[in-house]
Amino acid sequence: MNDQEIIQKRIEGARNKLYLMERQHGGLSHPNVIRQSMRLDELINQYNKAVHSDNEN
């Protein structure tokens, strides 16, 4: 499994967790949901950097 695939799996898990937390806390404005959304954003940024660096090589 390469770096992109690993990050994709982590994104999938983080996204699922975000959806569950959003339902649990009743919306997107709860601080825990916002933190999870930020974690997901970080993973997406990592993925985009990995894709971009692979395309440069």
NORGI-V957838 format. One record per backbone hydrogen bond with DSSP energy under -1.0 kcal/mol. CO is the residue of the C=O (numbers start at 1). NH is the residue of the N-H. E is the energy in kcal/mol with one decimal. If there is no record, write none. Layout:
BEGIN
<<CO;NH;E> <CO;NH;E>>
END
This chain:
BEGIN
<<2;6;-2.2> <3;7;-2.7> <4;8;-2.5> <5;9;-2.1> <6;10;-2.1> <7;11;-2.7> <8;12;-2.5> <9;13;-2.3> <10;14;-2.6> <11;15;-2.8> <12;16;-2.2> <13;17;-2.4> <14;18;-2.3> <15;19;-2.4> <16;20;-2.2> <17;21;-2.8> <18;22;-2.6> <19;23;-1.9> <20;24;-2.5> <21;25;-2.8> <22;27;-1.7> <30;34;-2.4> <31;35;-2.3> <32;36;-2.1> <33;37;-2.4> <34;38;-2.0> <35;39;-2.1> <36;40;-2.4> <37;41;-2.3> <38;42;-2.2> <39;43;-2.1> <40;44;-2.4> <41;45;-2.5> <42;46;-2.3> <43;47;-2.5> <44;48;-2.6> <45;49;-2.3> <46;50;-2.4> <47;51;-2.6> <48;52;-2.5> <49;53;-2.7> <50;54;-1.9> <51;55;-1.9> <52;56;-1.1>>
END
